[in-house]
Amino acid sequence: MGNAAPIGEFEQLVLLAILRLKTEAYGVAIRREIEECTGRSVSRGAVYTTLDRLEEKGVLSSAKADSPGPRTGMVRRYYAVEPEGIEALAAARTALQSMWSGLEPVLGDL
Amino acid sequence: MAGLDLPRLPTALLRLVLPRTARPVVSAELAEEYVDQIVPRLGPTRARLWYWRECLALGAAFLAAALRRGRSRDADVILAARRYRRSSHGWGESRERDGFTTALRHDVRHGLRTLFKRPAFTVAALLTIAVGIGANTTIYSLLHAVLMRPLPYAEGDRLLFLCERSAEYGGSRMGISPPAYEIWRERAGSFENLAAYHADDRNLTGAGEPERLRVARFAGDLFGVLGIAPACGRFMATNDFDPDAPAVTVVSHSLWHRRWGADPDLVGRTVTLDEERYEVIGIAPEAFRFPDNADFYIPLRIQAPEGESLWDAHFLWVVGRRAEDVSLTSVQTEMATITAAIAAERPEDYEGITAGVMPLRQWLYRDIQAPLLIIYAVVCLVLLLACANTANLMLALYSTRQTELAVRSSLGARRGRLVRQLLTESLLLALGGGVLGYLIGEAGRRLLLAGVPIELPSYLSFRTDPGILIAILALVVLTGIVFGTAPALGATRADPARLLARGGTSSSGRREGRLRRTLVTAEVTLAVIVLATTGLIMQGYLSFRAIDPGYEKENLLTATIFLPSFAYPTDEEKMAFFTTLQERLQAVPDVISASVTTGLPEGHSLRGRSFTIEGRVTEPGEPADITLFWMIGSGYFRAVGTPLLQGRDFTAAEQAIGSPPVVIVNETFARQNWPGENPLGKRLHWGGVEADRPWIEVVGVVADITGLDPESSSEAGCYIPTGALPLDRMHLVTRTGGDPLAVVEPLKEILGSIDPDLPLFEIATMEELLRRDLWPIEIGTWAFVVFAAIALILAAVGIYAVISYTVSRRMREMGIRFALGAAPSDITRLVLVRIGRMTLTGVLIGSLVGIGIMFALSSLLFGLAQPTVILPLGVAALMLAIGLTAAWLPARRARGVNPVDAVREE
C-alpha cells in the first residue's frame, strides 16, 4: 500500500472528479461532476470540507485564480491531485479489486 | 464581490463560521453560482431561499468538521491535566499565561462542543429562547417607534401640543377659538414659535380624476415650528396670510409624486380645490404629512362673518416650540395663567375652559401608548417564562455533567472558573436563540403591520436601527445571565470529593430540588398571570363581537359624495342629483337596494336637534329635548338591513321637496316619549315648546342602530326624508347580493355620467370601515392570544420536563418503594401530589397577582369587560389541568418501574 494515507469512499470520488476535470477542477465543478457521474446529490459543505481535509493530508494541491467571468474580485480555487493522491487512489483500487476478485460468480447471481 | 446583490445576513453568518483560509473562495464560488445560475433559473425570491439554505448547510458542515477535528483533543480534563504536568508551577501560572482572551476562546469552543454533543437539549433551549426573544422583539420594535424614536422634526422633544379642556365636557380636549389663539400668541413668552392648524377635506378637480383630499389650513409659521424645509419652491411668508393676498398652497411630497409624477414645474402652476384656485408655491419634504396625513397646506385667514363672534368656534389645534431654557411645567403654568385671564375677561365664552399642554409625541401617540405598554409587559412575562424553562433545562443538563465538573474542580479549577465556563454556554445559547428570535420577531412585526388596514401616520417609522439592535443584544445577554446564573451556581456548589466517591450519579440534593421546584412554581405563576390578562381581554373582545349593532354589516358598500354649493346652489338641484343617482344605481344588477344618508350606522357625524312632542307641558326655562336625527333617502332601512318594527317607510311623494313632513323614530325614541302607547300617528315639531313649527307625524318605528362601539348605548333618534333638507354631503349605502366592491366601477361610471367633476370618496365596504375602527382591538386581542398560547405551551413543557427528569432520577427510590410493598397507585399519587402542590402554589400566587392586574387593566383600558371571579377560577382550573396532564406521562412511567431493574441500574 505504500506510504499513502488510506482514503474514504467520498474522498475517492472527489479525487476522481478532480482528475476527470483536469484543469477545470474547482469547488462547484467538482460537486457537479460527482453528481452527474454518480447520480446522487452531494452537499456543498461535504465537498469543501473534504477538499480541505485532503489538502491537509497532502494528496491535493490548490491555487487561487480569478474567475473567468466578466466580474472582478470573484476568485476560485483550482485543485490538482498530487502524486500522493494518485498513489492513494491506486491503493484503494487495488484493495477493492482484490476484495472483488473471485466473487464474480456470486455477484453474477444477484 | 463588490456590486453583487447577495442576501447580506446569510453571507455574514457564513463568513463568521468559515475558516479563514476557506472564506474568500467558498463564498465567492457560492456567490457566482447564485448570481449566474440560480437567480436566472429560480427567480429572485426562490433564489434567496436557495442561498439561505446553502449558507446554513455550508456553515453547519464546516462547524461539524471543526468539531470533529477538535474531538481528538476533546476531553478537557485530559487537556488540563497535560497542561498541568507541563507547567512546573501548576495551574496558577499556566492560567495567567493563557490570558483572558485565550480562556474565553477556550470557553467558547468547549461550550460549542458541549452544545453540539447534545442536539436535543440545544434545540429545545434555542427554540424556547427564540420564542421569548422573538415575541419581545416584535413588540419592542413597535414600542421603540412609538416611545423612543425622536419625531422626524428638528429637536422634536421641544415640540408641544396645545388645546383647550372643557370642564363642561368632563375635561375633554377641544380646539381653541381663533381670538383666544391670538391672545395666546401675543401673551405667551415660553415659545420660540407657535402655529395653529385645522384639517378638513376638499375636492381636487381639474386634470385627472377628481379626488377628495385632506387640506391643512394653518396660521403662523407651522413649517418653522416643526423645523422643516421645502423639497421644492418655498413655504408661506407672512404676507401670504393677508386677507387680500393671492391664494397659495404647498403640496405634500407623496401627492406630488402620485398625481404629478414629481414634475418640478408644478411649482408656479395652479390647482383647484373646491372650485377655488391656488398657486402651488412649494413642495413639502418627503414623508412630511403632519397633521392627519395632509396633502395640501393653505394659509388660514380667519374672518368672522358680519355680526358673528368666533369666540365659540373651537376648531384650532396648536403646536408650539418651547424655548430652550423653558421647562414643560413652566409652559403649563404660563398657559394656565393666560387662559384663566381670558376666562375672567369673557366668562360667557370661557367659563370652565382651561389650557391643555403636552409634548407633541404624547398627543400623536395618545391612543396606542398604553395598550402597547401592556402588551410589552406581557411579552416580558413570556420571556421570563422562557428563561425559567431554559434554566430548568440547564439544571437537568448540568446534573448529567457533574462528574466532569467534579473532576475539573478536583484538578484545581476554581469555582469562579467553572461558573464562567457554564455561563459562557448560557450566553452562547442566548445568542443563538437571540439570532433566531430576532428573525422570528422581524417576521412577527411584518405580520402584525400587514394586518393594519389604515395608512399609518407619516411620522411613524419602523425601520430597524442600531438602537433597536443594541437593545435586543442587551436583552439577549441579560436573558443568558438570568437563566444561566442560578443553575451554574447550583451545579458548581457540590463537593467534588463526595460526588466522585459516589460515582457521580447522585442527585445533587435538596438545594437543586428546591431551585427546580421554585422554577416550576414561577413558570406556573407567570403563565397564570398572562392567561388571566388574556382572558380578560378575550372576554371583552367576545362580548364586543356578540353585540347586535342593529344593522347588517355584510355586503354593504359605503361611499361619500360632496356637492359643492357653486355647482349645486339650490335644494332642488341637490335633490335631483341624489334621486337620479339612486335610481340609476338601483338599476345595476346585483344591487339590492341603494340609498343615501347623512350619517352611516357607525358614523361619528351625528347631529342633535331639539324637538317637542305634541301635548308636552314644560316649565318655563326648562331645556328642550334633544334627539339625534338623520336624513335618509328611500329604501335606506332595506339597504342597511334595519327592521321596520311598526308602520311604514317613507313614500316617494314624502321624499320630494315641499311635501308634508313625516318622521320615522327609533325604538328608544318611541319608548322614551310615548311609553306604553302606539307611537304611530303621534306628532312632534322641531324646536322648543314656544317654537311655531309645523307638526310632523310619526309614520314608522325602526329598531335602534347602536353600532359596535361597546361604549355606545341606545339613544333616541329620528329619521326624516332627504327632501326635507337636502344636504351637500351625503353617504351612499348600497346593499349588494355578492361582493360589494364589484359595484364600485358601475357606481363611478354612473357618477361620471351625471357629473364628471364630482369625486367619490371614502369608498369602502362597511366591514372595511369597521376594521379601520376596530383593528387595534382585533390585532391586540390576537397578539394576546398568541402570547398566552406560547406561555401555556412553555409552562406545560416546563412541568413535563421537570417531572419527567425527577422521575428518571428517582427510579431507585421508586424501586425501593415498590420492593417495600407500595402499590402502583401510591407511586402515581406521590408524583401527582408533588406536581399538584407546585402547580397549586403557582396558580394561587398567579391568580392573586392576576386579579390585581385585571382590575388595574379594566380601569386603564377603554371598553374592557368588568373582571369577574369566574375568569381567574377558570384560568386556575385550566392551569391545574395542564399541570397534571403534563405530569401524567412521567407518573405513569414511574408506575411501570421494575424494582429489580431500577435498583440495579443505579
HADDOCK unambig.tbl for C-alpha pairs under 7 A between the chains (distance, minus, plus):
assign (segid A and resid 28 and name CA) (segid B and resid 29 and name CA) 6.84 0.50 0.50
assign (segid A and resid 44 and name CA) (segid B and resid 58 and name CA) 6.39 0.50 0.50
assign (segid A and resid 45 and name CA) (segid B and resid 57 and name CA) 6.56 0.50 0.50
assign (segid A and resid 45 and name CA) (segid B and resid 58 and name CA) 4.40 0.50 0.50
assign (segid A and resid 45 and name CA) (segid B and resid 61 and name CA) 5.00 0.50 0.50
assign (segid A and resid 45 and name CA) (segid B and resid 62 and name CA) 6.65 0.50 0.50
assign (segid A and resid 46 and name CA) (segid B and resid 61 and name CA) 6.54 0.50 0.50
assign (segid A and resid 49 and name CA) (segid B and resid 62 and name CA) 6.36 0.50 0.50
assign (segid A and resid 49 and name CA) (segid B and resid 65 and name CA) 6.81 0.50 0.50
assign (segid A and resid 73 and name CA) (segid B and resid 1 and name CA) 5.38 0.50 0.50
assign (segid A and resid 74 and name CA) (segid B and resid 1 and name CA) 5.85 0.50 0.50
assign (segid A and resid 74 and name CA) (segid B and resid 28 and name CA) 5.67 0.50 0.50
assign (segid A and resid 75 and name CA) (segid B and resid 25 and name CA) 5.83 0.50 0.50
assign (segid A and resid 75 and name CA) (segid B and resid 28 and name CA) 6.01 0.50 0.50
assign (segid A and resid 76 and name CA) (segid B and resid 25 and name CA) 5.51 0.50 0.50
assign (segid A and resid 76 and name CA) (segid B and resid 29 and name CA) 6.26 0.50 0.50
assign (segid A and resid 77 and name CA) (segid B and resid 25 and name CA) 6.19 0.50 0.50
